[in-house]
Amino acid sequence: MKLSIEKSCYTIFSKSNKGEPNLDLSIYGNNLHRENEVKFLGIKFDPKLTFSPLADELKERCNTRLNLIKILSNKNWNLNAKTLSTLYKSLIGSILDYTFPCLNSYSDSNIKKIQTIQNSAIRAILKLRFDTPSTILHQEAQSKLRIYTVPNRLFDLSEKYVRVGLCNSVPLLVRLVNEYTRGFGSRFITHPTPLCNCYLVIDHFYSSSDT
């Protein structure tokens, strides 16, 4: 296997506000160029790992598909809520589910961007007024469409991922969980990670293993 020079680059991840110096890296004698934002398996990474550029990209992609759902929700198409809900999960929900490990690191403002798209889709599917309160909208979505809020969906996917990974002894996940459990106290308070949301699953798994 040979690496493609044209498709190769490097980036530097840092929380520092100071400019990081360029590195002298090369492959097969060719210098690698530096990129501030890189894509890997469809996920866009930024230097500070805020994933804000990814959130903006997801918003743009989802909005295009949201317009299709709004058109199909028109009564002239005669599609029921169940069918429209399935379309939403296929066209938009699948995009969000694929990027859920990164979404767990989103800021509240970026989560709100994604939640706004979901809210618009639900209003179109259930024919709800624009001024319907979010609490009612979310209750209707959960009871009638089995669509949960973005934070709740992320929590559910994270727990499932960790549970399946531990049960199947996935090496990378087991290593991350072991590091997490050793420093749970300080990590939870000062340096929270997505694994902090799965402490009940982790605790239950190790408790069951000990018995």
N, CA, C and O of each residue as an XYZ file, in Angstrom:
844
protein
N       0.847     -1.195      0.000
C       0.000      0.000      0.000
C       0.880      1.241      0.000
O       1.855      1.320      0.748
N       0.536      2.198     -0.834
C       1.290      3.442     -0.928
C       0.388      4.631     -0.637
O      -0.730      4.716     -1.146
N       0.886      5.551      0.191
C       0.115      6.738      0.544
C       0.051      7.711     -0.632
O       1.010      7.855     -1.389
N      -1.091      8.372     -0.770
C      -1.260      9.373     -1.824
C      -0.792     10.732     -1.304
O      -1.334     11.251     -0.328
N       0.214     11.301     -1.960
C       0.735     12.600     -1.536
C      -0.320     13.685     -1.693
O      -0.446     14.567     -0.843
N      -1.082     13.616     -2.787
C      -2.087     14.641     -3.072
C      -3.185     14.680     -2.011
O      -3.761     15.736     -1.751
N      -3.471     13.544     -1.406
C      -4.548     13.468     -0.422
C      -4.030     13.548      1.017
O      -4.805     13.414      1.964
N      -2.748     13.763      1.178
C      -2.144     13.773      2.520
C      -1.858     15.200      2.977
O      -1.434     16.046      2.189
N      -2.092     15.448      4.240
C      -1.794     16.744      4.851
C      -1.649     16.523      6.347
O      -1.738     15.390      6.818
N      -1.428     17.588      7.091
C      -1.380     17.458      8.549
C      -2.081     18.657      9.178
O      -2.241     19.704      8.550
N      -2.487     18.486     10.410
C      -3.090     19.579     11.171
C      -2.609     19.501     12.607
O      -2.085     18.472     13.033
N      -2.778     20.559     13.344
C      -2.343     20.610     14.742
C      -3.555     20.914     15.609
O      -4.234     21.920     15.403
N      -3.824     20.054     16.570
C      -4.922     20.264     17.512
C      -4.364     20.889     18.779
O      -3.446     20.352     19.399
N      -4.927     22.026     19.155
C      -4.450     22.727     20.348
C      -5.534     23.659     20.873
O      -6.264     24.282     20.101
N      -5.628     23.745     22.195
C      -6.567     24.672     22.821
C      -5.955     26.063     22.992
O      -6.647     27.007     23.374
N      -4.681     26.183     22.713
C      -3.982     27.453     22.872
C      -4.431     28.453     21.823
O      -4.724     28.090     20.683
N      -4.483     29.730     22.227
C      -4.829     30.800     21.296
C      -3.609     31.305     20.530
O      -3.734     32.096     19.596
N      -2.435     30.841     20.934
C      -1.219     31.235     20.246
C      -1.078     30.416     18.964
O      -1.449     29.243     18.909
N      -0.543     31.052     17.957
C      -0.347     30.357     16.691
C       0.694     29.257     16.820
O       1.795     29.498     17.316
N       0.361     28.070     16.384
C       1.288     26.950     16.451
C       2.216     26.989     15.237
O       1.756     27.223     14.120
N       3.538     26.760     15.444
C       4.474     26.790     14.308
C       4.227     25.629     13.347
O       3.755     24.564     13.746
N       4.549     25.851     12.091
C       4.422     24.784     11.107
C       5.463     23.698     11.365
O       6.538     23.967     11.901
N       5.132     22.483     10.980
C       6.022     21.350     11.168
C       6.648     20.959      9.832
O       6.047     21.117      8.769
N       7.847     20.456      9.916
C       8.546     20.011      8.712
C       8.321     18.504      8.555
O       9.114     17.690      9.028
N       7.229     18.153      7.885
C       6.862     16.759      7.697
C       6.862     16.421      6.215
O       6.474     17.241      5.383
N       7.290     15.237      5.896
C       7.336     14.851      4.490
C       7.051     13.367      4.321
O       7.260     12.576      5.241
N       6.572     12.995      3.137
C       6.336     11.598      2.748
C       6.980     11.380      1.394
O       6.715     12.113      0.441
N       7.824     10.372      1.316
C       8.526     10.063      0.068
C       9.282     11.282     -0.456
O       9.398     11.485     -1.665
N       9.801     12.103      0.488
C      10.577     13.271      0.082
C       9.746     14.478     -0.279
O      10.298     15.517     -0.641
N       8.415     14.369     -0.191
C       7.518     15.491     -0.505
C       6.983     16.113      0.787
O       6.476     15.408      1.660
N       7.099     17.429      0.900
C       6.621     18.118      2.094
C       5.098     18.089      2.172
O       4.407     18.268      1.169
N       4.594     17.863      3.370
C       3.148     17.873      3.583
C       2.687     19.290      3.868
O       3.361     20.028      4.586
N       1.560     19.673      3.322
C       1.011     20.999      3.602
C       0.080     20.928      4.812
O      -0.501     19.885      5.113
N      -0.043     22.045      5.481
C      -0.867     22.120      6.699
C      -2.270     22.604      6.369
O      -2.448     23.526      5.574
N      -3.252     21.984      6.978
C      -4.647     22.388      6.827
C      -5.233     22.694      8.203
O      -4.999     21.952      9.157
N      -5.991     23.785      8.308
C      -6.631     24.111      9.585
C      -7.823     23.211      9.865
O      -8.106     22.886     11.018
N      -8.512     22.815      8.821
C      -9.656     21.914      8.958
C      -9.443     20.709      8.048
O      -9.121     20.853      6.869
N      -9.627     19.532      8.609
C      -9.431     18.311      7.819
C     -10.660     17.423      7.951
O     -11.372     17.466      8.954
N     -10.895     16.617      6.921
C     -11.999     15.676      6.933
C     -11.461     14.257      6.994
O     -10.536     13.896      6.266
N     -12.053     13.456      7.874
C     -11.679     12.049      7.984
C     -12.954     11.235      8.116
O     -13.721     11.421      9.061
N     -13.181     10.336      7.174
C     -14.395      9.524      7.141
C     -15.661     10.381      7.209
O     -16.646     10.016      7.851
N     -15.605     11.538      6.525
C     -16.775     12.403      6.453
C     -16.952     13.343      7.630
O     -17.906     14.120      7.659
N     -16.045     13.289      8.609
C     -16.134     14.147      9.794
C     -15.113     15.265      9.678
O     -13.933     15.011      9.439
N     -15.562     16.500      9.846
C     -14.669     17.654      9.755
C     -14.111     17.996     11.141
O     -14.863     18.204     12.094
N     -12.781     18.049     11.233
C     -12.095     18.378     12.480
C     -11.481     19.761     12.374
O     -10.856     20.098     11.367
N     -11.661     20.565     13.423
C     -11.050     21.895     13.469
C      -9.932     21.886     14.498
O      -9.878     20.971     15.319
N      -9.028     22.881     14.488
C      -7.843     22.855     15.358
C      -8.139     22.739     16.847
O      -7.367     22.120     17.578
N      -9.252     23.327     17.315
C      -9.568     23.293     18.739
C     -10.591     22.220     19.104
O     -11.027     22.128     20.252
N     -10.969     21.411     18.116
C     -11.931     20.327     18.322
C     -13.251     20.830     18.927
O     -13.846     20.186     19.791
N     -13.682     21.993     18.447
C     -14.991     22.501     18.870
C     -16.102     21.882     18.018
O     -17.260     21.825     18.431
N     -15.729     21.424     16.835
C     -16.649     20.839     15.849
C     -17.711     21.845     15.382
O     -18.762     21.455     14.874
N     -17.429     23.122     15.555
C     -18.353     24.146     15.062
C     -18.464     24.129     13.538
O     -19.569     24.248     13.009
N     -17.329     23.982     12.806
C     -17.463     23.871     11.339
C     -18.296     22.664     10.928
O     -19.039     22.721      9.948
N     -18.172     21.576     11.676
C     -18.976     20.385     11.381
C     -20.450     20.672     11.625
O     -21.302     20.241     10.848
N     -20.762     21.400     12.702
C     -22.150     21.741     13.008
C     -22.756     22.589     11.890
O     -23.903     22.382     11.495
N     -21.973     23.548     11.385
C     -22.463     24.390     10.287
C     -22.678     23.566      9.021
O     -23.643     23.788      8.290
N     -21.790     22.627      8.764
C     -21.928     21.769      7.587
C     -23.153     20.867      7.713
O     -23.903     20.685      6.753
N     -23.348     20.304      8.908
C     -24.519     19.456      9.137
C     -25.811     20.251      8.977
O     -26.791     19.768      8.410
N     -25.792     21.479      9.489
C     -26.978     22.327      9.383
C     -27.332     22.560      7.923
O     -28.503     22.496      7.548
N     -26.320     22.830      7.092
C     -26.566     23.081      5.670
C     -27.093     21.827      4.976
O     -28.036     21.899      4.188
N     -26.486     20.686      5.270
C     -26.928     19.428      4.649
C     -28.344     19.064      5.075
O     -29.165     18.645      4.259
N     -28.615     19.232      6.368
C     -29.935     18.865      6.886
C     -31.016     19.809      6.387
O     -32.140     19.379      6.129
N     -30.692     21.090      6.248
C     -31.688     22.060      5.773
C     -32.166     21.725      4.362
O     -33.342     21.899      4.042
N     -31.251     21.245      3.522
C     -31.627     20.854      2.164
C     -32.639     19.717      2.203
O     -33.617     19.724      1.455
N     -32.407     18.751      3.067
C     -33.315     17.605      3.177
C     -34.592     17.983      3.926
O     -35.654     17.405      3.698
N     -34.470     18.963      4.823
C     -35.645     19.435      5.546
C     -36.666     20.035      4.579
O     -37.870     19.843      4.745
N     -36.187     20.752      3.583
C     -37.095     21.344      2.592
C     -37.911     20.270      1.880
O     -39.082     20.480      1.568
N     -37.288     19.113      1.624
C     -37.997     18.017      0.979
C     -39.113     17.487      1.875
O     -40.211     17.194      1.403
N     -38.822     17.367      3.175
C     -39.834     16.886      4.120
C     -40.993     17.875      4.207
O     -42.153     17.472      4.292
N     -40.678     19.168      4.186
C     -41.736     20.186      4.236
C     -42.634     20.104      3.004
O     -43.851     20.255      3.102
N     -42.028     19.866      1.858
C     -42.822     19.747      0.625
C     -43.721     18.519      0.687
O     -44.904     18.592      0.353
N     -43.156     17.389      1.117
C     -43.923     16.141      1.160
C     -44.978     16.131      2.268
O     -45.914     15.333      2.230
N     -44.823     17.020      3.256
C     -45.811     17.081      4.342
C     -47.071     17.842      3.924
O     -48.070     17.860      4.644
N     -47.004     18.464      2.754
C     -48.193     19.150      2.237
C     -49.321     18.145      2.032
O     -49.091     17.025      1.574
N     -50.528     18.548      2.371
C     -51.668     17.622      2.318
C     -51.924     17.062      0.926
O     -52.560     16.017      0.787
N     -51.436     17.745     -0.106
C     -51.651     17.269     -1.470
C     -50.957     15.931     -1.732
O     -51.369     15.169     -2.607
N     -49.880     15.650     -0.949
C     -49.161     14.392     -1.127
C     -49.831     13.244     -0.359
O     -49.570     12.070     -0.623
N     -50.685     13.600      0.581
C     -51.459     12.594      1.325
C     -50.569     11.562      2.033
O     -50.865     10.367      2.029
N     -49.473     12.042      2.642
C     -48.593     11.151      3.402
C     -48.907     11.293      4.887
O     -49.061     12.408      5.385
N     -49.003     10.166      5.600
C     -49.314     10.239      7.022
C     -48.052     10.524      7.837
O     -46.937     10.498      7.314
N     -48.252     10.795      9.128
C     -47.145     11.184     10.004
C     -46.099     10.083     10.137
O     -44.905     10.366     10.233
N     -46.544      8.829     10.143
C     -45.606      7.716     10.289
C     -44.646      7.655      9.100
O     -43.444      7.457      9.277
N     -45.175      7.825      7.902
C     -44.340      7.801      6.708
C     -43.358      8.972      6.700
O     -42.181      8.798      6.383
N     -43.840     10.156      7.048
C     -42.981     11.340      7.097
C     -41.913     11.206      8.169
O     -40.780     11.653      7.991
N     -42.287     10.581      9.293
C     -41.319     10.349     10.368
C     -40.202      9.422      9.904
O     -39.032      9.633     10.223
N     -40.579      8.389      9.146
C     -39.582      7.463      8.599
C     -38.644      8.183      7.635
O     -37.441      7.921      7.618
N     -39.200      9.092      6.832
C     -38.381      9.888      5.919
C     -37.398     10.766      6.687
O     -36.229     10.885      6.320
N     -37.897     11.379      7.762
C     -37.021     12.235      8.572
C     -35.854     11.425      9.141
O     -34.703     11.856      9.074
N     -36.155     10.257      9.697
C     -35.106      9.435     10.295
C     -34.102      8.957      9.255
O     -32.918      8.805      9.555
N     -34.570      8.722      8.036
C     -33.681      8.253      6.970
C     -32.840      9.379      6.387
O     -31.645      9.210      6.143
N     -33.473     10.536      6.164
C     -32.794     11.635      5.482
C     -31.957     12.508      6.409
O     -30.866     12.941      6.040
N     -32.464     12.767      7.609
C     -31.780     13.680      8.537
C     -31.239     12.947      9.753
O     -30.088     13.149     10.143
N     -32.067     12.095     10.354
C     -31.631     11.377     11.551
C     -30.395     10.540     11.311
O     -29.549     10.422     12.197
N     -30.272      9.951     10.116
C     -29.110      9.111      9.813
C     -27.813      9.925      9.805
O     -26.761      9.428     10.205
N     -27.896     11.175      9.349
C     -26.712     12.047      9.336
C     -26.263     12.344     10.763
O     -25.073     12.288     11.074
N     -27.225     12.660     11.624
C     -26.901     12.995     13.009
C     -26.383     11.773     13.755
O     -25.444     11.881     14.543
N     -26.985     10.617     13.515
C     -26.552      9.399     14.201
C     -25.118      9.035     13.829
O     -24.355      8.563     14.673
N     -24.751      9.253     12.567
C     -23.406      8.904     12.122
C     -22.343      9.737     12.833
O     -21.245      9.249     13.102
N     -22.667     10.988     13.134
C     -21.684     11.891     13.742
C     -21.845     12.005     15.250
O     -21.292     12.921     15.859
N     -22.604     11.080     15.874
C     -22.926     11.262     17.293
C     -21.701     11.323     18.218
O     -21.766     12.030     19.223
N     -20.577     10.616     17.938
C     -19.432     10.766     18.853
C     -18.931     12.203     18.920
O     -18.493     12.661     19.975
N     -18.993     12.926     17.780
C     -18.564     14.324     17.758
C     -19.627     15.233     18.363
O     -19.305     16.212     19.036
N     -20.897     14.903     18.121
C     -21.978     15.724     18.667
C     -21.932     15.764     20.186
O     -22.380     16.735     20.795
N     -21.390     14.709     20.806
C     -21.267     14.696     22.262
C     -20.322     15.772     22.773
O     -20.361     16.136     23.948
N     -19.470     16.280     21.882
C     -18.523     17.331     22.270
C     -19.002     18.720     21.855
O     -18.283     19.705     22.021
N     -20.210     18.794     21.318
C     -20.751     20.078     20.872
C     -21.045     20.999     22.047
O     -21.357     20.552     23.150
N     -20.937     22.287     21.783
C     -21.371     23.290     22.755
C     -22.893     23.360     22.718
O     -23.523     22.836     21.800
N     -23.473     24.006     23.711
C     -24.934     24.139     23.758
C     -25.470     24.882     22.544
O     -26.552     24.573     22.045
N     -24.706     25.869     22.069
C     -25.167     26.649     20.914
C     -25.200     25.792     19.646
O     -26.098     25.943     18.818
N     -24.219     24.890     19.495
C     -24.205     24.016     18.322
C     -25.300     22.953     18.401
O     -25.891     22.588     17.385
N     -25.568     22.461     19.609
C     -26.671     21.512     19.787
C     -27.988     22.185     19.418
O     -28.867     21.570     18.814
N     -28.110     23.458     19.791
C     -29.337     24.204     19.504
C     -29.553     24.332     17.997
O     -30.692     24.284     17.532
N     -28.468     24.495     17.227
C     -28.594     24.589     15.768
C     -29.241     23.322     15.208
O     -30.129     23.383     14.358
N     -28.776     22.174     15.706
C     -29.290     20.895     15.217
C     -30.718     20.673     15.706
O     -31.558     20.162     14.966
N     -30.993     21.059     16.962
C     -32.328     20.873     17.521
C     -33.357     21.719     16.762
O     -34.502     21.300     16.589
N     -32.950     22.897     16.315
C     -33.851     23.768     15.558
C     -34.314     23.096     14.275
O     -35.478     23.209     13.891
N     -33.403     22.397     13.617
C     -33.754     21.678     12.383
C     -34.762     20.576     12.693
O     -35.748     20.406     11.975
N     -34.511     19.837     13.754
C     -35.433     18.763     14.127
C     -36.806     19.326     14.476
O     -37.831     18.769     14.083
N     -36.820     20.427     15.214
C     -38.099     21.046     15.583
C     -38.906     21.449     14.339
O     -40.122     21.265     14.293
N     -38.215     21.997     13.339
C     -38.898     22.401     12.111
C     -39.501     21.199     11.398
O     -40.609     21.272     10.867
N     -38.762     20.090     11.390
C     -39.257     18.870     10.749
C     -40.488     18.343     11.473
O     -41.455     17.925     10.835
N     -40.456     18.363     12.793
C     -41.587     17.857     13.581
C     -42.828     18.715     13.372
O     -43.935     18.190     13.255
N     -42.647     20.032     13.325
C     -43.793     20.921     13.069
C     -44.434     20.601     11.723
O     -45.657     20.601     11.589
N     -43.589     20.330     10.727
C     -44.120     20.023      9.397
C     -44.830     18.671      9.392
O     -45.895     18.530      8.792
N     -44.250     17.692     10.050
C     -44.823     16.338     10.050
C     -46.154     16.293     10.796
O     -47.115     15.678     10.334
N     -46.200     16.956     11.962
C     -47.412     16.901     12.797
C     -48.353     18.076     12.556
O     -49.372     18.212     13.233
N     -48.007     18.923     11.589
C     -48.846     20.083     11.248
C     -49.079     20.986     12.471
O     -50.195     21.446     12.711
N     -48.012     21.228     13.232
C     -48.106     22.065     14.425
C     -47.848     23.523     14.068
O     -47.127     23.822     13.116
N     -48.442     24.421     14.835
C     -48.248     25.852     14.622
C     -46.801     26.234     14.914
O     -46.111     25.576     15.693
N     -46.360     27.315     14.268
C     -44.976     27.770     14.451
C     -44.708     28.182     15.894
O     -43.588     28.035     16.384
N     -45.741     28.703     16.584
C     -45.543     29.187     17.949
C     -45.820     28.107     19.005
O     -45.973     28.426     20.184
N     -45.885     26.841     18.596
C     -46.072     25.757     19.564
C     -44.868     25.692     20.498
O     -43.737     25.604     20.020
N     -45.075     25.733     21.818
C     -43.951     25.679     22.764
C     -43.089     24.431     22.564
O     -43.594     23.362     22.218
N     -41.795     24.583     22.786
C     -40.859     23.475     22.563
C     -41.189     22.267     23.423
O     -41.039     21.130     22.977
N     -41.642     22.502     24.663
C     -41.943     21.377     25.553
C     -43.066     20.515     24.984
O     -42.988     19.287     25.013
N     -44.101     21.157     24.470
C     -45.210     20.414     23.870
C     -44.754     19.716     22.585
O     -45.104     18.563     22.330
N     -43.976     20.430     21.793
C     -43.477     19.866     20.539
C     -42.661     18.598     20.794
O     -42.822     17.602     20.088
N     -41.794     18.636     21.793
C     -40.956     17.473     22.109
C     -41.789     16.310     22.656
O     -41.516     15.148     22.355
N     -42.797     16.629     23.455
C     -43.678     15.578     23.969
C     -44.451     14.896     22.844
O     -44.586     13.672     22.827
N     -44.953     15.692     21.911
C     -45.686     15.153     20.765
C     -44.772     14.285     19.892
O     -45.175     13.221     19.422
N     -43.552     14.750     19.684
C     -42.599     14.008     18.859
C     -42.253     12.659     19.476
O     -42.122     11.654     18.777
N     -42.109     12.657     20.792
C     -41.749     11.408     21.475
C     -42.916     10.425     21.510
O     -42.731      9.233     21.268
N     -44.107     10.917     21.809
C     -45.255     10.021     21.966
C     -45.821      9.540     20.633
O     -46.260      8.395     20.528
N     -45.816     10.405     19.608
C     -46.446     10.050     18.333
C     -45.461      9.551     17.272
O     -45.821      8.751     16.409
N     -44.215     10.032     17.345
C     -43.247      9.697     16.298
C     -42.047      8.915     16.821
O     -41.239      8.411     16.042
N     -41.937      8.818     18.122
C     -40.762      8.185     18.747
C     -39.471      8.873     18.295
O     -38.460      8.226     18.024
N     -39.541     10.192     18.226
C     -38.365     11.010     17.934
C     -38.012     11.774     19.204
O     -38.825     12.539     19.725
N     -36.808     11.565     19.693
C     -36.386     12.185     20.939
C     -35.568     13.450     20.658
O     -35.065     13.635     19.550
N     -35.442     14.297     21.644
C     -34.634     15.499     21.475
C     -33.204     15.103     21.154
O     -32.780     13.988     21.459
N     -32.467     16.008     20.544
C     -31.084     15.712     20.149
C     -30.230     15.289     21.345
O     -29.533     14.280     21.245
N     -30.249     16.022     22.492
C     -29.448     15.573     23.641
C     -29.833     14.177     24.132
O     -28.959     13.378     24.469
N     -31.132     13.879     24.176
C     -31.565     12.556     24.633
C     -31.156     11.461     23.655
O     -30.782     10.363     24.068
N     -31.226     11.758     22.360
C     -30.805     10.792     21.357
C     -29.304     10.517     21.465
O     -28.872      9.370     21.352
N     -28.517     11.556     21.682
C     -27.078     11.393     21.841
C     -26.757     10.551     23.073
O     -25.878      9.690     23.038
N     -27.473     10.809     24.150
C     -27.272     10.045     25.392
C     -27.575      8.573     25.158
O     -26.830      7.701     25.606
N     -28.671      8.297     24.455
C     -29.067      6.921     24.184
C     -28.045      6.213     23.297
O     -27.679      5.070     23.570
N     -27.582      6.873     22.244
C     -26.593      6.278     21.344
C     -25.272      6.032     22.062
O     -24.625      5.007     21.843
N     -24.869      6.967     22.921
C     -23.614      6.814     23.664
C     -23.665      5.602     24.585
O     -22.720      4.816     24.643
N     -24.778      5.457     25.303
C     -24.907      4.317     26.200
C     -24.876      3.001     25.426
O     -24.223      2.047     25.848
N     -25.578      2.946     24.297
C     -25.594      1.721     23.490
C     -24.204      1.395     22.967
O     -23.785      0.237     22.976
N     -23.485      2.427     22.507
C     -22.147      2.230     21.963
C     -21.201      1.681     23.024
O     -20.462      0.728     22.776
N     -21.229      2.283     24.198
C     -20.352      1.843     25.283
C     -20.728      0.444     25.746
O     -19.852     -0.388     25.981
N     -22.017      0.180     25.877
C     -22.481     -1.140     26.340
C     -22.047     -2.245     25.380
O     -21.507     -3.267     25.804
N     -22.286     -2.032     24.083
C     -21.911     -3.048     23.086
C     -20.394     -3.204     23.019
O     -19.885     -4.317     22.890
N     -19.678     -2.092     23.105
C     -18.219     -2.148     23.049
C     -17.619     -2.924     24.214
O     -16.691     -3.713     24.034
N     -18.154     -2.695     25.407
C     -17.654     -3.412     26.581
C     -18.019     -4.896     26.525
O     -17.202     -5.753     26.861
N     -19.239     -5.192     26.103
C     -19.677     -6.595     26.032
C     -18.863     -7.387     25.016
O     -18.671     -8.593     25.171
N     -18.385     -6.704     23.972
C     -17.595     -7.381     22.933
C     -16.099     -7.133     23.079
O     -15.308     -7.492     22.207
N     -15.722     -6.508     24.210
C     -14.302     -6.266     24.528
C     -13.548     -5.574     23.394
O     -12.456     -5.997     23.017
N     -14.137     -4.510     22.855
C     -13.453     -3.721     21.828
C     -12.228     -3.061     22.469
O     -12.382     -2.266     23.396
N     -11.019     -3.372     21.997
C      -9.788     -2.928     22.682
C      -9.706     -1.437     22.960
O      -9.385     -1.034     24.078
N      -9.996     -0.593     21.937
C      -9.881      0.850     22.124
C     -10.846      1.350     23.183
O     -10.471      2.151     24.040
N     -12.095      0.880     23.131
C     -13.088      1.341     24.095
C     -12.753      0.855     25.501
O     -12.898      1.604     26.467
N     -12.310     -0.385     25.621
C     -11.937     -0.919     26.937
C     -10.806     -0.089     27.534
O     -10.812      0.209     28.729
N      -9.843      0.281     26.707
C      -8.719      1.097     27.187
C      -9.205      2.472     27.649
O      -8.791      2.958     28.702
N     -10.081      3.095     26.863
C     -10.605      4.412     27.234
C     -11.401      4.347     28.530
O     -11.283      5.228     29.382
N     -12.209      3.305     28.677
C     -13.026      3.159     29.887
C     -12.137      2.918     31.095
O     -12.400      3.453     32.172
N     -11.089      2.120     30.932
C     -10.174      1.859     32.049
C      -9.482      3.146     32.499
O      -9.333      3.393     33.696
N      -9.061      3.963     31.531
C      -8.445      5.255     31.873
C      -9.458      6.165     32.556
O      -9.130      6.888     33.497
N     -10.686      6.115     32.069
C     -11.753      6.950     32.635
C     -12.057      6.559     34.077
O     -12.193      7.429     34.938
N     -12.164      5.254     34.349
C     -12.525      4.799     35.698
C     -11.419      5.096     36.706
O     -11.693      5.333     37.883
N     -10.162      5.084     36.240
C      -9.057      5.367     37.177
C      -9.077      6.815     37.653
O      -8.687      7.105     38.784
N      -9.530      7.722     36.794
C      -9.539      9.135     37.188
C     -10.924      9.734     37.185
O     -11.094     10.907     36.854
N     -11.937      8.929     37.555
C     -13.323      9.373     37.444
C     -13.589     10.664     38.196
O     -14.181     11.587     37.637
N     -13.166     10.751     39.443
C     -13.499     11.917     40.271
C     -13.055     13.228     39.659
O     -13.880     14.107     39.406
N     -11.763     13.372     39.418
C     -11.246     14.638     38.898
C     -11.690     14.867     37.461
O     -11.965     16.003     37.072
N     -11.764     13.799     36.663
C     -12.130     13.946     35.267
C     -13.574     14.426     35.128
O     -13.882     15.228     34.246
N     -14.455     13.936     35.995
C     -15.863     14.303     35.909
C     -16.063     15.770     36.281
O     -16.918     16.448     35.712
N     -15.283     16.252     37.225
C     -15.480     17.608     37.723
C     -14.788     18.649     36.854
O     -15.397     19.653     36.485
N     -13.519     18.416     36.526
C     -12.745     19.443     35.833
C     -12.538     19.166     34.340
O     -12.413     20.103     33.551
N     -12.503     17.899     33.951
C     -12.266     17.562     32.548
C     -13.287     16.528     32.078
O     -12.930     15.380     31.813
N     -14.549     16.928     31.973
C     -15.577     15.964     31.565
C     -15.375     15.486     30.132
O     -14.950     16.250     29.266
N     -15.678     14.240     29.897
C     -15.610     13.650     28.565
C     -16.964     13.015     28.264
O     -17.792     12.889     29.166
N     -17.210     12.609     27.006
C     -18.480     11.935     26.681
C     -18.733     10.701     27.528
O     -19.888     10.329     27.737
N     -17.678     10.055     28.023
C     -17.860      8.866     28.853
C     -18.522      9.195     30.187
O     -19.102      8.317     30.827
N     -18.438     10.447     30.607
C     -19.070     10.842     31.870
C     -20.577     10.637     31.818
O     -21.210     10.404     32.848
N     -21.156     10.723     30.615
C     -22.596     10.531     30.477
C     -22.996      9.061     30.570
O     -24.179      8.739     30.685
N     -22.005      8.174     30.519
C     -22.280      6.734     30.496
C     -21.821      6.049     31.774
O     -21.603      4.838     31.781
N     -21.673      6.809     32.855
C     -21.121      6.219     34.071
C     -21.991      5.109     34.626
O     -21.476      4.177     35.243
N     -23.316      5.186     34.420
C     -24.194      4.129     34.934
C     -23.958      2.815     34.179
O     -23.933      1.744     34.785
N     -23.789      2.902     32.868
C     -23.508      1.708     32.070
C     -22.164      1.113     32.467
O     -22.040     -0.101     32.631
N     -21.160      1.971     32.619
C     -19.818      1.506     32.978
C     -19.832      0.869     34.365
O     -19.260     -0.201     34.575
N     -20.489      1.538     35.300
C     -20.560      1.022     36.670
C     -21.290     -0.324     36.703
O     -20.859     -1.250     37.390
N     -22.393     -0.429     35.962
C     -23.164     -1.680     35.936
C     -22.356     -2.802     35.306
O     -22.411     -3.940     35.770
N     -21.604     -2.492     34.249
C     -20.813     -3.521     33.560
C     -19.742     -4.094     34.491
O     -19.586     -5.312     34.585
N     -19.011     -3.221     35.175
C     -17.943     -3.698     36.045
C     -18.486     -4.345     37.315
O     -17.867     -5.250     37.874
N     -19.645     -3.876     37.763
C     -20.263     -4.516     38.924
C     -20.701     -5.948     38.579
O     -20.552     -6.869     39.382
N     -21.244     -6.108     37.362
C     -21.680     -7.443     36.920
C     -20.483     -8.362     36.706
O     -20.564     -9.564     36.957
N     -19.363     -7.788     36.237
C     -18.168     -8.595     35.981
C     -17.551     -9.108     37.267
O     -16.939    -10.175     37.290
N     -17.717     -8.337     38.347
C     -17.099     -8.718     39.617
C     -17.881     -9.807     40.324
O     -17.328    -10.522     41.161
N     -19.188     -9.948     39.994
C     -20.017    -10.931     40.690
C     -19.969    -12.274     40.008
O     -20.612    -13.221     40.462
